[in-house]
């Protein structure tokens, strides 16, 4: 007779600070009309990618900075129940243990509060080319444990161009000039010297997002040049910059703030309390809409 797993060993949602939401796709269901067992490791891996975003760590650049990479040494999976097509699942990830050269991540798949599948992934930190194990860098160790203590992973700094301009320039160059192909002579203007700027940094000091605030008309501020590096989109780092700029506007006595939102970002600003005003228009060959909110 198969013995049921002890409830003490089954993880609960409360154990995980981070959750990644996924929907079961048709291609993931097998002949038994349930998710094929091998896909759960893919779910784990997808959620680990989201975990790195929650840590505010662009993975490739971070590993390059740390002088190594993480390689999977072992994966274990325990199946309790099956997920079905089109169900919404939450995949929990947490750092369970950081050893000398390895770290263990606990993963679990939840349908509501019910744990369907759980397991562990053991990674070894190693030199990238030789794959020779190396000690887990202290900054990474500290960052992982700090996240599990529910500490903030990013900080938004507000200042002038002389203070923040170099980092803001790098982000805007990557996002607007290189990614969106906006002509450089349209991106850079004299207003940068007089604007209030905000830049969000992760725990390793890497700049991730930026924006600026200037006066539009008396009593009304304008936020612009909002940019988030692509690996960090979908995290809260952009909202952190936006909140910092709005707070700066309040402190300067503005009663309202407006911005020109790219249509693809309209939902982001709507969730932050902005409302659309006026028709869609083109700016730098990209469709925008004006949005406003009271301060």
ChimeraX attribute file (.defattr): number of C-alpha atoms within 10 A of each C-alpha:
attribute: neighborCount
match mode: 1-to-1
recipient: residues
	/A:1	3
	/A:2	4
	/A:3	5
	/A:4	7
	/A:5	11
	/A:6	7
	/A:7	8
	/A:8	7
	/A:9	8
	/A:10	16
	/A:11	21
	/A:12	16
	/A:13	18
	/A:14	9
	/A:15	13
	/A:16	17
	/A:17	16
	/A:18	21
	/A:19	22
	/A:20	18
	/A:21	15
	/A:22	16
	/A:23	13
	/A:24	18
	/A:25	13
	/A:26	13
	/A:27	10
	/A:28	18
	/A:29	18
	/A:30	13
	/A:31	7
	/A:32	8
	/A:33	13
	/A:34	16
	/A:35	20
	/A:36	16
	/A:37	17
	/A:38	10
	/A:39	14
	/A:40	23
	/A:41	19
	/A:42	11
	/A:43	21
	/A:44	26
	/A:45	16
	/A:46	15
	/A:47	24
	/A:48	23
	/A:49	16
	/A:50	22
	/A:51	21
	/A:52	17
	/A:53	19
	/A:54	22
	/A:55	22
	/A:56	27
	/A:57	24
	/A:58	19
	/A:59	17
	/A:60	11
	/A:61	12
	/A:62	17
	/A:63	17
	/A:64	11
	/A:65	11
	/A:66	16
	/A:67	14
	/A:68	23
	/A:69	22
	/A:70	20
	/A:71	16
	/A:72	13
	/A:73	13
	/A:74	11
	/A:75	15
	/A:76	12
	/A:77	17
	/A:78	15
	/A:79	14
	/A:80	13
	/A:81	12
	/A:82	15
	/A:83	23
	/A:84	19
	/A:85	16
	/A:86	13
	/A:87	11
	/A:88	16
	/A:89	22
	/A:90	21
	/A:91	28
	/A:92	29
	/A:93	28
	/A:94	22
	/A:95	20
	/A:96	16
	/A:97	14
	/A:98	18
	/A:99	11
	/A:100	13
	/A:101	15
	/A:102	20
	/A:103	21
	/A:104	20
	/A:105	19
	/A:106	22
	/A:107	28
	/A:108	28
	/A:109	32
	/A:110	21
	/A:111	16
	/A:112	11
	/A:113	11
	/A:114	15
	/A:115	22
	/A:116	19
	/A:117	23
	/A:118	24
	/A:119	20
	/A:120	21
	/A:121	22
	/A:122	19
	/A:123	19
	/A:124	23
	/A:125	25
	/A:126	20
	/A:127	18
	/A:128	15
	/A:129	8
	/A:130	8
	/A:131	14
	/A:132	11
	/A:133	18
	/A:134	16
	/A:135	15
	/A:136	21
	/A:137	14
	/A:138	10
	/A:139	11
	/A:140	17
	/A:141	17
	/A:142	12
	/A:143	20
	/A:144	20
	/A:145	16
	/A:146	15
	/A:147	17
	/A:148	16
	/A:149	10
	/A:150	10
	/A:151	10
	/A:152	14
	/A:153	18
	/A:154	22
	/A:155	17
	/A:156	21
	/A:157	17
	/A:158	21
	/A:159	15
	/A:160	15
	/A:161	20
	/A:162	11
	/A:163	12
	/A:164	18
	/A:165	18
	/A:166	11
	/A:167	20
	/A:168	24
	/A:169	16
	/A:170	15
	/A:171	24
	/A:172	22
	/A:173	19
	/A:174	16
	/A:175	20
	/A:176	19
	/A:177	17
	/A:178	12
	/A:179	12
	/A:180	13
	/A:181	13
	/A:182	17
	/A:183	12
	/A:184	12
	/A:185	8
	/A:186	10
	/A:187	14
	/A:188	14
	/A:189	9
	/A:190	7
	/A:191	12
	/A:192	18
	/A:193	12
	/A:194	14
	/A:195	18
	/A:196	21
	/A:197	29
	/A:198	29
	/A:199	31
	/A:200	27
	/A:201	21
	/A:202	20
	/A:203	18
	/A:204	16
	/A:205	10
	/A:206	17
	/A:207	23
	/A:208	28
	/A:209	30
	/A:210	33
	/A:211	25
	/A:212	27
	/A:213	27
	/A:214	19
	/A:215	17
	/A:216	14
	/A:217	9
	/A:218	10
	/A:219	13
	/A:220	18
	/A:221	26
	/A:222	20
	/A:223	24
	/A:224	19
	/A:225	21
	/A:226	23
	/A:227	22
	/A:228	26
	/A:229	19
	/A:230	14
	/A:231	18
	/A:232	21
	/A:233	14
	/A:234	14
	/A:235	17
	/A:236	14
	/A:237	27
	/A:238	24
	/A:239	18
	/A:240	20
	/A:241	28
	/A:242	26
	/A:243	15
	/A:244	23
	/A:245	29
	/A:246	22
	/A:247	15
	/A:248	19
	/A:249	24
	/A:250	16
	/A:251	10
	/A:252	12
	/A:253	14
	/A:254	20
	/A:255	14
	/A:256	18
	/A:257	24
	/A:258	21
	/A:259	22
	/A:260	23
	/A:261	25
	/A:262	18
	/A:263	15
	/A:264	10
	/A:265	12
	/A:266	19
	/A:267	14
	/A:268	15
	/A:269	19
	/A:270	14
	/A:271	10
	/A:272	13
	/A:273	12
	/A:274	19
	/A:275	18
	/A:276	18
	/A:277	12
	/A:278	9
	/A:279	8
	/A:280	15
	/A:281	14
	/A:282	10
	/A:283	13
	/A:284	12
	/A:285	10
	/A:286	13
	/A:287	14
	/A:288	20
	/A:289	20
	/A:290	19
	/A:291	19
	/A:292	22
	/A:293	17
	/A:294	14
	/A:295	15
